[in-house]
Amino acid sequence: NAGVMQNPRHLVRRRGQEARLRCSPMKGHSHVYWYRQLPEEGLKFMVYLQKENIIDESGMPKERFSAEFPKEGPSILRIQQVVRGDSAAYFCASSSEGGSYEQYFGPGTRLTVT
Amino acid sequence: GNSVTQMEGPVTLSEEAFLTINCTYTATGYPSLFWYVQYPGEGLQLLLKATKADDKGSNKGFEATYRKETTSFHLEKGSVQVSDSAVYFCALSDRAAGNKLTFGGGTRVLVKP
């Protein structure tokens, strides 16, 4: 009974490159959330998706960031033209329903922009 | 908007000491409250939760009570172990805000033998 899977665990990109972060939710979960954790800070909500739909993207930067959760396959968080300020840990969480149901977190992807 | 404030760390304790981490919140609706724990290099694990006023969440010797009158959800443990060394996050989820989690800044706890 695998938990939330994220890959890669560590990603190094040069400024201007693209970063793609993948998240496979727990089996049976159809809700995915992405959060960002900057160094020495708490987690900040970025986006909430259900299969093929973006429900809430109020925490996403307006430019360079996008997310999808296709009918088949993992959820993808895409960062175009990365800058040093994008260096952070990106966590994905999934839940079986919205509301107060628990969100289960993956191990995170640590992005370093050089 | 919603916000969570928790005491800053680091908190350094000796084994078997009593631990309290304060957490207060501001929410427009009726939130559910959570404590998550993050061990070094890992993701967050749900430690406990409470979904309505006066509920007490408990797990692994940790407890927290949802206090609506003081908008608080303080975490306590009576006797900590070295293995409790981690970062603890208080969080809320509010259906009116779309169910996303709003986190406090985290409190690092270090338990020394």
Contacts between the chains, C-beta under 8 A, distances in Angstrom:
chain1	res1	chain2	res2	distance
A	4	B	43	7.6
A	6	B	43	7.9
A	33	B	100	6.3
A	33	B	101	7.3
A	35	B	101	7.4
A	35	B	103	7.8
A	41	B	105	6.3
A	41	B	106	7.6
A	42	B	89	6.1
A	42	B	103	4.1
A	42	B	104	5.7
A	42	B	105	4.4
A	42	B	106	5.0
A	43	B	44	7.5
A	43	B	89	7.0
A	43	B	101	7.4
A	43	B	103	4.6
A	44	B	103	7.4
A	45	B	100	4.3
A	45	B	101	6.5
A	45	B	102	7.0
A	48	B	98	6.4
A	48	B	99	7.0
A	48	B	100	5.7
A	55	B	98	6.9
A	56	B	98	4.5
A	56	B	100	6.3
A	58	B	98	7.7
A	59	B	100	7.4
A	91	B	43	5.9
A	91	B	44	6.8
A	93	B	44	7.8
A	93	B	101	7.6
A	98	B	95	7.7
A	98	B	99	4.7
A	99	B	95	5.8
A	99	B	99	6.2
A	100	B	32	4.1
A	100	B	49	8.0
A	100	B	51	5.2
A	100	B	93	6.0
A	100	B	95	7.2
A	100	B	99	7.8
A	102	B	34	7.8
A	102	B	46	5.4
A	102	B	49	6.8
A	103	B	46	7.8
A	103	B	93	7.9
A	103	B	101	6.3
A	104	B	46	7.3
A	105	B	36	7.6
A	105	B	43	4.2
A	105	B	44	4.2
A	105	B	45	7.2
A	106	B	43	5.4
A	107	B	42	5.9
A	107	B	43	4.4
A	108	B	42	7.9
A	108	B	43	5.1
